[in-house]
Amino acid sequence: MLEDLTPPVRVFPCMIRTVLGNLSTDDQKILRTALADRDAWSHRALGKALTERGIPLGEKIIRDRRDRPCDDCVCRVESC
């Protein structure tokens, strides 16, 4: 009866995905562009600018996202 009993797989969405889901389409595009442009935005500068605007993405979250492909992310979103 309990042969197939296994714990549930817990998936926690990344902060980037969470924030993107709460932004307008235009703001999503701006954030995606900023995340992709490492020459214009350092991790620290982008994190500071976003935090000043009330978006809780700090330097570490930005660095982690930039250094890890989206398909390796816990959110499993291809285009985050």
N, C-alpha and C positions, 0 to 999 in steps of 0.2 A: 504494500500500500504506500509506503514512503520511500520507495527505491529512488525516485527522481527528485527527492528533496534536496535543493541546493539554495544557498543564500542568493538574494537578488543582486544583480550587478548594479552597482551605484555609479552613476555618471554625473559628474559635476560640470556644469557649463563654465567655460572660462569667462573672465571678466570682460574681455574684448567682445565676445559674442553677446553677453548680457547688455553691455552698454550700446552696442550697435542696434540691438533689438528695441531700445528705447529712444532712438534718434529718428529724426525725419529722414527721408530718402536723400535729401540734399546734404544733411549733416553726416550721414553714413558715408557718402562719397568723399566728403572732405576729410573725414577721419581715416578712411582707407588709404587715401592719397598721402596723407601725412605719415601714416605708419609705413608706407612703402618707400618714402623719400628719406633715406638715411642721411643723405648729403645735406639736406635743408634742416632736418630735425634730429638732434641728438636724442637719446632716450630721456635724458634729464630735462632738456628744454621742452620736449613735447609733453612729458608728464606734468611739468610745472604749468604749462599753458592750459592743459586740460583741467587740472585741479583748480586753477584760478577761475575756470568757467563752471565749476561744480560737477565735473565729470571725474569720478574716482578711479582714474588710471594713472598709477604712479610709474616711476622709472623702471622698477623691477618687472612689473607686468608687461610693459612695453618691450623691454629687452628680451624677456622670455618669449613673447609672441614673435618678435623679429628673428630670434635665433632658432625657433622651432617651426617647421612647416605645419600648416593647419591640419594636415592629415594625421599628424602625430599628437594633436591636441585632444584633451579630454572631451571637448565639445563635439568633435568629429564633424566639423563644418568645413567644407572645402574652401570657401572664400571668406574666411574671417580675417 
